[in-house]
Amino acid sequence: MAVYGLILPPSDIELIGIITKQGGQSDDRMSALMQDDQIAVFIPMAYNVGGYTVIVPRSCTRNVDMKPAEALQLVLSGGLGSNKAPGHRQQ
């Protein structure tokens, strides 16, 4: 799993999501429904256990340097808390 930002064309809005499947894998039910250049991205909802799985072209995503568990914590908390950016030292 990897964390990606999902870019919603034609806007500048991005959502934080986790890639769960890649297209073109015939032995996987969901992947078999997707084209080779598509990925499935799970977008969790803040303050809830639900979320959305969307299938998008890979070109609508950008890699985010974050572990899936960190992304879930960030999204589920609505960004509240004392999470520090990677490489940021507390003073």
C-alpha positions in Angstrom: 0.0 0.0 0.0 1.1 3.6 -0.7 -0.3 7.0 0.2 -1.2 9.3 -2.7 -2.9 12.6 -3.2 -5.9 12.3 -5.6 -6.2 15.4 -7.9 -9.8 16.1 -8.9 -9.7 17.5 -12.5 -10.3 20.2 -13.5 -9.7 21.7 -10.0 -6.8 22.1 -7.6 -8.5 20.1 -4.8 -6.6 17.1 -3.5 -7.7 14.3 -1.3 -5.5 12.0 0.8 -6.0 8.4 -0.1 -4.3 5.0 0.0 -3.8 2.9 -3.1 -5.4 -0.5 -2.6 -5.4 -2.1 -6.1 -3.7 -1.7 -9.5 -5.3 -2.4 -12.8 -4.4 -5.3 -15.1 -4.1 -8.1 -12.5 -6.3 -10.8 -13.9 -6.2 -12.9 -10.7 -7.9 -10.2 -8.7 -11.6 -9.5 -9.1 -11.5 -5.7 -8.7 -8.2 -5.3 -10.7 -9.7 -7.3 -13.5 -12.5 -4.7 -13.9 -9.9 -1.9 -14.2 -7.7 -0.8 -17.1 -3.9 -1.2 -16.8 -3.3 2.5 -16.1 -6.0 2.7 -13.4 -5.6 2.4 -9.7 -8.1 2.0 -6.8 -7.7 4.6 -4.1 -9.4 4.3 -0.7 -10.3 7.8 0.7 -11.2 7.6 4.4 -13.6 10.0 5.9 -12.7 12.1 9.0 -14.4 11.1 12.3 -15.9 7.9 10.8 -14.9 4.4 9.9 -16.3 4.7 6.3 -14.7 6.0 3.2 -14.8 5.8 -0.6 -12.9 3.6 -3.0 -12.5 5.4 -6.3 -10.9 4.1 -9.5 -8.8 6.7 -11.3 -6.1 7.1 -13.9 -2.6 7.0 -12.2 -2.0 10.5 -13.8 -4.6 11.9 -11.4 -2.4 11.1 -8.4 0.9 12.2 -6.8 3.0 10.3 -4.3 2.9 11.5 -0.7 5.8 10.7 1.6 3.8 9.1 4.3 3.0 5.7 5.7 -0.6 4.4 5.3 -1.1 4.4 9.1 0.0 8.0 9.3 -2.3 9.0 6.5 -5.3 7.3 8.2 -4.4 9.0 11.5 -4.2 12.4 9.8 -7.4 12.1 7.9 -9.5 10.5 10.6 -8.4 13.2 13.1 -9.2 15.9 10.5 -5.6 17.1 10.7 -5.8 17.9 14.4 -3.0 16.9 16.7 0.7 17.4 17.0 2.0 15.4 14.1 5.3 16.9 12.9 6.3 16.9 9.3 9.2 14.5 8.4 12.6 16.0 9.2 11.0 18.7 11.4 12.6 19.1 14.8 10.7 20.2 17.8 12.2 23.3 19.4 
